[in-house]
Amino acid sequence: MTNVTLLDYLISVDARTALMGRMMRKLGVDKQLHVVADHAAVTNRAVDRCRSCGHQDECSIWLDEHQQADDPPDYCRNRDLIARLQHAAGQR
């Protein structure tokens, strides 16, 4: 059994939240996320999906390797949300 300290957990959560922010910025929907109805709840659910994802290392590498992208990687748990935000922003 692994002992995870509260600090380790918080660092992990913060790192995953940072990945989500990077993904939203990379795909040009970060500003759109802040203007959707009930944006706090939508953002919290998106953060929860990102936190529960098992692809953090892959995601970080993907973000580093893509200067621009139209779509997130297939494994992104916020893929549907990002598509809806892109549509609302007129990107699609």
N, C-alpha and C positions, 0 to 999 in steps of 0.2 A: 504494500500500500504506500502510495506517495504522499508525503506531507507537503501540502501547499499552504504557504503562509498567506495571510491576508494581503500582505504587500505584493507577493508574487501574483496573486489573483488580480489585484488592482492594476498592476503593470500589464498583465495579459489583456485585461479588459480595455485599458487605455490604448494599447497597441492595436487592438482590433478596431476600436473606434477610429483611430487615426487612419487605418486602412480604408475604412468606409468613407471617411472624408476625402481621402486622396482619390478614391474611385469616383465619387460624385463630382469632384472638380475635374478629373481627367475626362469625364464624359459630358461635362458642361451642364450638369443639372443641380449643382450645389445651391445656386440662388433660387432655382425653381422649387426646391425642397422647402425653402423657408416661406413660400407664399401659398402653398396648398392649404386647403381647409384642414383645420385641426393638425397643423404642422408639427406640433410637439408630440402628439400621439403617433403620427406617421414616422417621425424621426426616431422615436423610442422603439417602435417595432422594427425599423430598419437596423438600428443598432443591435437589438436582440438577435436578429437573423445573422448579422455579421459576427457577433460574439459566439454564436453556436456553430459557426462554420468550421470545418476541419481543414481548410485550405489556406491558412494564413501565410505560410511560406511561399506557396505557389502564387498567391495574390500579390505579395510584396514584389516578387520577381517579375510578374506580369506588369505591374505598375511601373517598375523601373525600366522595363524593356519597351514600353509603348509610349512614345511621345504624344501620339494622338490615337484615339480609337472611337469607333462609332458604337460599339457594343462591348459590354463587359464579358469576361470569360464565361464559358458555359456553366461552370460550377458556381457562379456568383448567386448567392441566395437572394440578392436584391435585384436580380435581372428584370423581373416583371415591373417592379417599382421604377427602376431606371427607364424602362421603355415607356411607361406611363408619363413620367416626368419629361422625357424627351418629346413625346407627342404633345403634351400640354405647352411646352416651350416652343412648339413649331419646328422642332428639329427633325421630325418624322412626318 
